[in-house]
C-alpha cells in the first residue's frame, strides 16, 4: 500500500539545466514500428530476395529500398536529408547496416529501381497474389502529378491540377485493387503526356498482370491505341492551323481491319459467361472510344464518366428516373448489341450549387463593369 509518507520519498523534483539540454541535443525520433512493418512486408511478399538480386556489391538493394520508403513515409523525399538521417549509427542498426550510406548510394538505388520498374511490379504482384489469394481482380486506375520547379527529364509543362497551363510537372498512373485499395502498379510519364495516352499505355499493362502476370501480354493493343491517339492529336492540330478549311464534323475513328467483326469482343462474352470479367474503373480522362473498346477487347468491363450529349437528354425526357437517394435520381439504358449500360444521374444539390456559382460570377462581372 502506498502511503502519503512513502509518496513524499518517491516523488523527487528534477531540474533541467542548459548543460543537460546540450548533452541531449543528439536525441532523435525514429519510427521503429514503421521500419519493422516495411521490412516485414518486403520479406513476406518476396520482394527482398528480388531486390537484392539487382545489386551484388555493398549495401543490399532490399535494405536501401526499405530506407528510402521508411524515410519517405515518415519524413520527406529529400535524398540529402535521408543521407544525413543515416549518419546516426542507431538508425542504420535498425536496417541491419553497419557502414555509412552516402547520398550517392541512395541516388544510385533510385536509378536501379527505375530501370527495373517492370521486374519490381511483377515481383510485387506475384507476392500480393501469394500472400492474399482472396484479392479481387477489379481495378481502379487513376493518374496524378508532381509539381516541379525546373524543366528536365520527365518535368515538362502540361496541364496541372491547379489549372496553371505554364506549370511544370511529372505525371504518373496508379493501379489498385478496387475492394482492398492495395496498389499494385505504377507508371511514370512526362508532364506533357495527355491523360488519354497514359491510360492507353497503362490499362493494357494492368490487365496483362491480372490475366497473365505479364505486363506485355496486351502490348499490341497498347501500341495500336497510342498510335491512334497520337494520329488523332496531329489531325486536330492540322485542322486548327487550317482555320476552318478542313472538313467540319467529327472524324471517324481509324479502323483496324484485323479487329473488325463480331469476334473482336468474343473474349468479353466468354468471360461474362464464366464470370471472369473484371471491372476497370477510371475517370473521364481515359474515357475515349479507343480505351473503352480496348478494355472490352481484352475481355473486361469498364465503368467511367462521360459528358452528357443529346442522346442522354432524350433519354431523360423519354424515361422515368429511378430515385437513388433523396435529391439524386438516375436514368439507365442497356444496349443489347454490346451489353453496355449507360447511367445518367441528376443531383439537385449539384444543380443548385452550379446555379449559385453562376449567379456569383455574374455579380462579380457586374461589379467590375460598374467600377470601370
ZASELUM-766560 format. One record per residue (C-alpha): residue in three letters; x, z, y negated. Coordinates in steps of 0.1 Angstrom, whole numbers, padded with zeros to 4 digits, always signed. Example, Ala and Ser with C-alpha at 12.3 -4.5 7.8 and 13.67 -1.06 7.14 Angstrom:
% residues 2
Ala+0123+0078+0045/Ser+0137+0071+0011/
//
This chain:
% residues 372
Unk+0000+0000+0000/Unk+0013-0009-0034/Unk+0011+0019-0059/Unk+0015+0018-0097/Unk+0048+0036-0094/Unk+0060+0011-0069/Unk+0050-0018-0091/Unk+0069-0004-0120/Unk+0101-0006-0099/Unk+0093-0041-0085/Unk+0084-0059-0118/Unk+0115-0065-0140/Unk+0120-0083-0172/Unk+0141-0115-0172/Unk+0159-0127-0203/Unk+0169-0164-0206/Unk+0198-0170-0228/Unk+0213-0202-0243/Unk+0242-0200-0219/Unk+0218-0198-0189/Unk+0200-0230-0202/Unk+0233-0248-0205/Unk+0242-0238-0170/Unk+0209-0252-0155/Unk+0209-0284-0175/Unk+0218-0305-0144/Unk+0185-0295-0127/Unk+0163-0325-0118/Unk+0129-0331-0102/Unk+0129-0352-0071/Unk+0097-0365-0054/Unk+0107-0353-0019/Unk+0073-0359-0004/Unk+0071-0394-0017/Unk+0106-0403-0004/Unk+0097-0389+0030/Unk+0065-0409+0031/Unk+0082-0442+0021/Unk+0109-0438+0047/Unk+0084-0427+0074/Unk+0062-0458+0068/Unk+0093-0480+0069/Unk+0101-0467+0103/Unk+0065-0467+0117/Unk+0059-0503+0105/Unk+0092-0515+0119/Unk+0105-0526+0085/Unk+0137-0505+0087/Unk+0150-0525+0116/Unk+0143-0558+0100/Unk+0156-0549+0065/Unk+0189-0535+0080/Unk+0194-0569+0097/Unk+0196-0586+0063/Unk+0228-0567+0052/Unk+0257-0559+0075/Unk+0281-0540+0053/Unk+0279-0510+0030/Unk+0246-0491+0024/Unk+0218-0504+0047/Unk+0190-0525+0032/Unk+0163-0502+0045/Unk+0178-0473+0025/Unk+0183-0494-0006/Unk+0147-0507-0004/Unk+0134-0472+0001/Unk+0154-0461-0030/Unk+0140-0489-0051/Unk+0105-0483-0040/Unk+0106-0445-0044/Unk+0121-0447-0079/Unk+0096-0474-0090/Unk+0067-0453-0078/Unk+0079-0420-0094/Unk+0099-0432-0124/Unk+0101-0469-0136/Unk+0117-0502-0127/Unk+0150-0499-0146/Unk+0179-0506-0123/Unk+0203-0488-0148/Unk+0181-0457-0147/Unk+0179-0459-0109/Unk+0217-0461-0106/Unk+0220-0431-0129/Unk+0195-0412-0107/Unk+0216-0419-0076/Unk+0247-0404-0092/Unk+0234-0370-0081/Unk+0245-0363-0045/Unk+0213-0343-0039/Unk+0193-0374-0044/Unk+0215-0396-0022/Unk+0213-0370+0006/Unk+0175-0375+0008/Unk+0181-0411+0017/Unk+0210-0403+0041/Unk+0236-0418+0018/Unk+0270-0402+0011/Unk+0288-0428-0010/Unk+0278-0437-0046/Unk+0255-0466-0052/Unk+0261-0489-0082/Unk+0237-0508-0103/Unk+0253-0540-0090/Unk+0244-0530-0054/Unk+0208-0524-0064/Unk+0206-0557-0081/Unk+0220-0574-0050/Unk+0195-0557-0029/Unk+0167-0571-0050/Unk+0181-0606-0047/Unk+0183-0602-0009/Unk+0147-0591-0008/Unk+0137-0621-0029/Unk+0155-0646-0007/Unk+0138-0631+0024/Unk+0103-0628+0010/Unk+0087-0646+0039/Unk+0105-0626+0065/Unk+0097-0593+0048/Unk+0060-0603+0045/Unk+0058-0613+0082/Unk+0075-0581+0094/Unk+0051-0561+0072/Unk+0020-0579+0085/Unk+0031-0575+0121/Unk+0038-0538+0116/Unk+0004-0533+0100/Unk-0014-0550+0128/Unk+0005-0530+0154/Unk+0001-0497+0136/Unk-0035-0502+0125/Unk-0051-0525+0151/Unk-0086-0518+0137/Unk-0078-0536+0104/Unk-0103-0562+0093/Unk-0095-0598+0086/Unk-0114-0602+0053/Unk-0091-0609+0024/Unk-0093-0600-0012/Unk-0069-0623-0033/Unk-0062-0617-0070/Unk-0034-0625-0094/Unk-0018-0607-0123/Unk+0011-0610-0147/Unk+0040-0590-0161/Unk+0048-0594-0198/Unk+0083-0604-0208/Unk+0104-0603-0240/Unk+0128-0632-0233/Unk+0124-0666-0216/Unk+0143-0675-0184/Unk+0137-0678-0147/Unk+0100-0671-0140/Unk+0095-0658-0175/Unk+0075-0686-0192/Unk+0049-0690-0219/Unk+0015-0691-0203/Unk-0019-0676-0209/Unk-0015-0638-0207/Unk-0044-0614-0200/Unk-0042-0602-0237/Unk-0052-0638-0248/Unk-0020-0644-0266/Unk-0011-0681-0258/Unk+0025-0676-0270/Unk+0033-0646-0248/Unk+0060-0648-0222/Unk+0051-0636-0187/Unk+0058-0638-0150/Unk+0029-0640-0126/Unk+0022-0630-0090/Unk-0006-0633-0064/Unk-0015-0604-0042/Unk-0034-0604-0010/Unk-0050-0573+0006/Unk-0074-0564+0034/Unk-0109-0561+0019/Unk-0121-0529+0036/Unk-0089-0508+0037/Unk-0074-0522+0005/Unk-0040-0523+0021/Unk-0018-0551+0006/Unk+0000-0574+0030/Unk+0010-0604+0009/Unk+0027-0612-0025/Unk+0040-0644-0041/Unk+0057-0647-0074/Unk+0051-0676-0099/Unk+0064-0688-0132/Unk+0043-0677-0162/Unk+0030-0712-0169/Unk+0016-0719-0135/Unk-0022-0721-0135/Unk-0044-0698-0115/Unk-0058-0727-0096/Unk-0024-0738-0084/Unk-0014-0703-0075/Unk-0045-0699-0053/Unk-0038-0734-0038/Unk-0004-0722-0027/Unk-0012-0686-0017/Unk-0045-0688+0001/Unk-0032-0711+0029/Unk-0003-0687+0034/Unk-0026-0657+0036/Unk-0049-0674+0061/Unk-0019-0686+0081/Unk-0009-0650+0085/Unk-0044-0639+0095/Unk-0049-0668+0120/Unk-0014-0675+0134/Unk+0011-0649+0119/Unk+0027-0679+0103/Unk+0030-0684+0066/Unk+0034-0722+0071/Unk+0006-0728+0096/Unk-0015-0745+0068/Unk+0014-0759+0048/Unk+0000-0794+0050/Unk-0033-0782+0034/Unk-0014-0763+0007/Unk+0008-0793-0002/Unk-0022-0816-0005/Unk-0040-0790-0027/Unk-0011-0786-0051/Unk-0006-0824-0053/Unk-0043-0830-0061/Unk-0044-0802-0087/Unk-0012-0815-0105/Unk-0026-0851-0104/Unk-0058-0840-0120/Unk-0040-0820-0146/Unk-0019-0851-0156/Unk-0050-0872-0158/Unk-0066-0847-0181/Unk-0035-0847-0204/Unk-0035-0885-0205/Unk-0072-0886-0212/Unk-0068-0862-0241/Unk-0040-0882-0255/Unk-0060-0914-0254/Unk-0086-0897-0277/Unk-0117-0908-0260/Unk-0106-0943-0249/Unk-0107-0932-0213/Unk-0140-0934-0194/Unk-0162-0904-0201/Unk-0176-0882-0175/Unk-0162-0861-0147/Unk-0136-0878-0125/Unk-0143-0878-0088/Unk-0121-0857-0066/Unk-0095-0877-0048/Unk-0104-0885-0012/Unk-0083-0877+0018/Unk-0093-0902+0045/Unk-0079-0880+0072/Unk-0102-0852+0062/Unk-0135-0870+0057/Unk-0163-0870+0082/Unk-0184-0842+0099/Unk-0154-0830+0119/Unk-0135-0817+0088/Unk-0153-0784+0090/Unk-0155-0782+0128/Unk-0132-0752+0129/Unk-0155-0733+0105/Unk-0185-0740+0127/Unk-0166-0728+0158/Unk-0155-0696+0140/Unk-0190-0690+0127/Unk-0204-0693+0162/Unk-0177-0670+0177/Unk-0179-0645+0148/Unk-0143-0652+0139/Unk-0147-0665+0104/Unk-0131-0643+0078/Unk-0143-0639+0042/Unk-0119-0647+0014/Unk-0128-0631-0019/Unk-0114-0643-0052/Unk-0123-0647-0089/Unk-0132-0680-0106/Unk-0096-0688-0114/Unk-0093-0703-0079/Unk-0129-0715-0075/Unk-0122-0752-0078/Unk-0137-0776-0052/Unk-0102-0781-0039/Unk-0096-0745-0030/Unk-0131-0737-0017/Unk-0132-0768+0006/Unk-0097-0759+0019/Unk-0109-0724+0029/Unk-0138-0740+0049/Unk-0113-0765+0064/Unk-0092-0736+0077/Unk-0123-0721+0094/Unk-0133-0694+0070/Unk-0159-0684+0044/Unk-0154-0676+0007/Unk-0170-0655-0019/Unk-0162-0663-0056/Unk-0177-0665-0090/Unk-0185-0697-0109/Unk-0200-0706-0143/Unk-0237-0715-0143/Unk-0248-0751-0145/Unk-0282-0770-0150/Unk-0290-0767-0113/Unk-0287-0729-0115/Unk-0310-0728-0144/Unk-0335-0749-0125/Unk-0333-0725-0095/Unk-0341-0696-0118/Unk-0371-0714-0131/Unk-0385-0725-0097/Unk-0380-0694-0076/Unk-0389-0658-0079/Unk-0359-0635-0082/Unk-0351-0606-0059/Unk-0346-0572-0076/Unk-0312-0558-0065/Unk-0315-0527-0087/Unk-0332-0517-0119/Unk-0321-0543-0145/Unk-0304-0566-0120/Unk-0321-0595-0103/Unk-0308-0623-0081/Unk-0318-0658-0071/Unk-0303-0672-0039/Unk-0303-0707-0023/Unk-0287-0717+0011/Unk-0276-0753+0016/Unk-0283-0764+0052/Unk-0256-0792+0052/Unk-0227-0768+0046/Unk-0242-0733+0053/Unk-0231-0723+0018/Unk-0252-0698-0001/Unk-0254-0696-0039/Unk-0263-0665-0057/Unk-0274-0664-0093/Unk-0275-0630-0110/Unk-0290-0618-0142/Unk-0282-0583-0156/Unk-0303-0571-0185/Unk-0277-0548-0198/Unk-0251-0576-0199/Unk-0275-0598-0218/Unk-0283-0571-0243/Unk-0245-0564-0247/Unk-0238-0600-0254/Unk-0267-0602-0279/Unk-0254-0572-0298/Unk-0219-0586-0298/Unk-0231-0619-0312/Unk-0251-0600-0339/Unk-0220-0580-0349/Unk-0199-0612-0351/Unk-0224-0629-0374/Unk-0225-0598-0396/Unk-0187-0598-0399/Unk-0187-0635-0407/Unk-0213-0629-0434/Unk-0193-0601-0449/Unk-0162-0623-0450/Unk-0182-0651-0467/Unk-0196-0627-0493/Unk-0161-0614-0500/Unk-0149-0649-0507/
//
